[in-house]
Amino acid sequence: MAAAMQLKQPTSAPAQVELILAQIDALPTLPAVAMRLVELTGDKIVAALEHGLSAYPAQLGGFSHVAGMTVKFDPAKPAGSRVVEVLVAGQPIVPDKLYILGTNDFMAAGGDGYVWFTESNPVFSSGAMLRDILAEYIEARGTVEAPTEIRIQPVK
């Protein structure tokens, strides 16, 4: 990890790389959490997404961050019934289907009120800290572009 901490911003780097490299200096401030893979049913994933959106538009430390899926929600609806669409790899989520979800050990233990993760089946635990995984990923690739798609989108 030390080498990744010493990465310097190239003088001609695109904005996306500048942002990522600037965040490498902040890696020590990322929480010390390890990566976990858990198996959850689609209905529990939707319930967890509802939880993450429960305080919207107010800020919530437990707001969901997603990849590999898109979520549309109606902020005018009451908390607990805001999610109107979840697509996983472009397909509607299936309530009784099992999905493998990447998270961290804090969330897997029910942190920030995500009790659904405590009901999950553990699939994999690396023991590696997420900040180390991120630093190694960036170091191995040299250039990383931040995704620009909107994964969690309010609708009316």
ZIQUICOR-V60364 format. One record per pair of residues at least 6 apart in sequence whose ideal C-beta (glycine too) atoms are under 6 Angstrom apart, sorted by the first residue. I is the first residue (numbers start at 0). J is the second residue. D is the distance in Angstrom with one decimal. If there is no record, write none. Layout:
# ZIQUICOR-V60364
i=<I	I>
j=<J	J>
d=<D	D>
This chain:
# ZIQUICOR-V60364
i=<0	0	3	3	6	6	8	8	15	15	16	19	26	26	29	31	32	32	32	32	33	33	33	34	34	35	35	35	35	36	36	36	36	37	37	37	37	38	38	38	38	38	39	39	39	40	40	41	41	41	41	42	43	45	45	46	47	47	48	48	48	49	49	50	51	51	51	52	52	53	55	60	61	61	65	68	69	69	70	70	71	71	71	71	72	72	73	73	73	74	85	99	103	106	106	107	109	137>
j=<131	134	134	138	20	23	17	20	144	145	142	143	130	134	130	128	103	104	105	129	104	126	128	125	129	102	104	107	124	99	101	122	123	100	107	119	121	97	99	119	120	122	98	100	119	95	97	92	93	94	96	94	115	82	85	115	113	115	63	70	82	79	82	112	61	62	63	72	81	78	74	111	111	112	150	87	86	150	85	151	83	84	152	154	81	82	81	83	154	153	92	122	129	113	116	116	117	143>
d=<5.0	5.1	3.3	4.4	5.8	5.4	5.8	4.6	4.5	4.5	5.6	5.2	4.7	5.7	4.1	5.8	3.8	5.5	4.9	5.5	4.6	5.6	5.9	4.7	5.8	5.4	5.4	4.4	5.2	5.5	5.7	4.2	4.0	5.4	5.7	3.7	5.8	5.2	5.5	5.9	4.1	5.3	5.9	5.5	4.8	5.8	6.0	4.2	4.9	4.7	5.1	4.0	4.3	5.6	5.8	5.4	5.5	4.7	5.4	5.7	5.3	5.5	5.4	6.0	5.8	5.1	3.2	5.4	5.1	4.1	5.4	5.9	3.1	5.8	5.0	4.7	4.9	5.3	5.4	4.7	5.2	4.2	5.2	4.9	4.3	5.1	5.6	5.4	5.8	5.0	4.1	5.7	5.9	5.2	5.6	5.0	4.3	5.4>
